[in-house]
Amino acid sequence: MRLILVLVALGLAPESFARSWEELLAKTFSSRLGGARVALYQLKAPRALSPGTRIHRFTPEQPVGFVSFEAEVNGQAMQGSVQVRAYRPIAIAKESLSHGDRLGADQVAFEERELSPWVRGGYFTAASDLEKRVVRGVVPAGAVLTKTNTQPTPWIVQGEAVDLVRRRGKLKLSARVRALQGGSAEQWIQVQNISSGKLLLAKITAPGEVEVR
């Protein structure tokens, strides 16, 4: 009993109730991380778990690395902390990928990885997450695909023919132009009238459509 009191005074969870805390925290964090496999280390909790204990909040929102948490035990608020490692299958490049490559089944595999290096960059856990994205820059084989080395599929690709729209009241005029740049929603790009060769600056308003004002 004296040993337990000393450990509590030091803020360290004694083994007699650490396992109960770990079970509750692992379940809570795994749920937040979409079912990830979770391992906990260096748990610090000032009092034993009791029936009805609830985790009110934890920081950071993605509970990986050093995580602090707040709970209610026997009607009393308490704070604790723990080191968290989480593992989950996430998207990686099957082969070396180049800028603009699409991300289909031939390019993407899913392997279990420790999540902490990828939380900030945003990882992907389903093929559907990548259907409307393409590679940004160069991605080597085996690299984790993130929101920083991929980007949304452009609405317009450089070199394609698109509709140039001009609105005057209720009247809508259109002509075919060639996009000299690629881009997505609300971006301004340079286009060229296919018939006259005239260069214009136009805003992307829809896939395959730009507008001048």
C-alpha positions, 0 to 999 in steps of 0.5 A: 500500500505504501508503494502505491501511495508513493507512485501516486504521489509521483504521478506514476500509475502502479501496475495494480491499476495501470492495466485498467487505465490502459484498456480504457485509453487504448479503446478510446484512442483506437476508436478515434483513430479508426480502429488503429492498433494502439500501444501505450507507454509511460502512463501517468494517472493520479488515482485508480480507475473506478466503474463509470470513469469517463475520458472527457477530452484528450490532446492532441485530437489525433491521439498519437505521441505524447497525449494528455487527457482529462477524466472523471473518477468517482465524480472528481476531475483528474488529469493524466498523460501517456505516450501513444503509438498507433499502427494502421494500414495506410496508403503507400506507393507501389512504385515510383510515381511522377507528378500528375500520376493518378492513384489507382490499384496499380499504383497504391498498396496498403501496409501497416505503419506507425502513424506518428510521422504521418499525422501532420501530413494527413495519411489515407486509409481507403482507396476511395480517398485517392480516387480524385487525387494525383501525385504532387512532385515525385514519390518513391516506391514504398513512400507513404502517400499524404495530403502533401505529396498528393493533390486534388485532380485538376479540373483542367489539364494543361493543353486540353480544349475547354469551354470559355464562357462570357455572361452578359445579363441572361445571355451566355456566350461560349467558345472553345479555347486551349488551356495553356495552364492546368488548375482547379476551382477558382484559379485563374489560368491563361487560355488561347482562342483556338481560332484567332490565337488570342491569349486571355486570362480566365477563371476556372468555374467548373471541370472543362470550363473557364469564364472571362468577365 
